[in-house]
Amino acid sequence: MNRSFPTTRLRRLRQSSFIREMVQEHRLHQSDLIWPLFVIEGEAIIEPIASMAGVNRYSIDKLILQAQEAVRLGISAIAIFPKIDAALKDSAGTLATDENNLVCRAVRAVKAACPELGVICDVALDPFTDHGHDGLLEGHKILNDETVAVLCRQALVQAKAGCDIIAPSDMMDGRIGAIRAALDAEGYEDVMILSYAAKYASAYYGPFRDAVGAGKKLGGDGKKTYQMNPANKDEALAEIALDISEGADMIMVKPGMPYLDVLQAAKAAFGVPSFAYQVSGEYAMLRNAIDAGLVSEEAIMESLLSFKRAGADGILTYFAPFIASQMVKE
Ligand code: PBG
C-alpha cells in the first residue's frame, strides 16, 4: 500500500458517526458473551459479593431468573460456579463427583427452565477442597494423574445433569484427552469441551476466590505448579496444541486483557474457536474505577472490543448482562 498525505487523509473516515460505524472493523454481539454466575445453597437468596461490586451469589431459584434474563438479552451461555459450604469440603473434594451436588442441581434447574441457553461447567476441584487447590494433594504436591481420574468423574456427573460444555480449568496434564474418552465411553460424545488451555497463575483471580470461598489457605507456591508462569508465551501455544490434539473443541486464554498477545497468537496459530476470560480482578478494577468516577462506563465496551480485535470468538465476562442490555436498547 502506497498512501500518502495529502491525497490520503485518514481522518476523512472519522468525520461522523455513520461513516465511523460503516468502517468499523470489529463488533461485539450478545452472542459473543458468556456470563459467569455464582450459585449457593438455600432459597430466595441474592447475596452480594463484597470484592465484586454488582455481582451476587444466587440460590438456585434466583439463578433461574438470571438464566431467563440471559436468554432475554441474547447471551449465548452461562458458566456456573458454586460456593460450597465449608462443612461439606474435604481434602479430596469428594462432593465434586456427587451427581446431586449444588452444581448438578443448578444445571438441571437451569436446563429445565431455559433449554436453549448454553450451560458451561468448570471442571476443577477447588470449590470442593478444604485446601482450595484444583487437584488432590499429597503433602505439598498436587498429584496429576490421580486428579485427572477424579476430574473425569466430575465431568461425567455434570454431563449427566445436562451441562452442554465441560470447561476444565485445573491445568492438569492430559486431562482433556482423559475427559473426552470418559465422556465418549458413557455416550456423551456430543458434550463439548472448552479447555482453559492457557491459564496463568494470576493475581487477578483474587475476587473470584473470595466469591467461591476458596484459596485463602493456598500458601507457598499457590497454584504455580500447575497454572502457567505469566512470563511465558511459547508454553501457552504448546498447552493449546496439546489440548486441541486431545480433543478440545474450543480453547480459552485466561486472564484476558493482560494476555491479549497470547490470544492473538493462539487464534493465528490454530484457528480454532478461541475464548478470553475477563476475570474477576479485571472486572473489579474496571468496576471500581468506574464507580469512583475515574473512567467512564465506555471503558467496558473498549475492554471487550480488545478481545474481539485480538481474535476472540467469545468472551466470559461479569459485565455480560450490563453490556448486553446496552446492546438490546440500541
Ligand atoms: C477454578 C477457577 C478459577 C477461576 C475460574 N475457575 C480460579 C483459580 O484458578 O484459582 C477464576 C475466574 C475469575 O477470576 O474470574 N479453577
Residues whose N, C-alpha, C, O or C-beta is under 5 A from the ligand:
A	BS01	PBG	D122 A124 D126 D134 S169 Y204 Y205 F208 V279 S280 G281
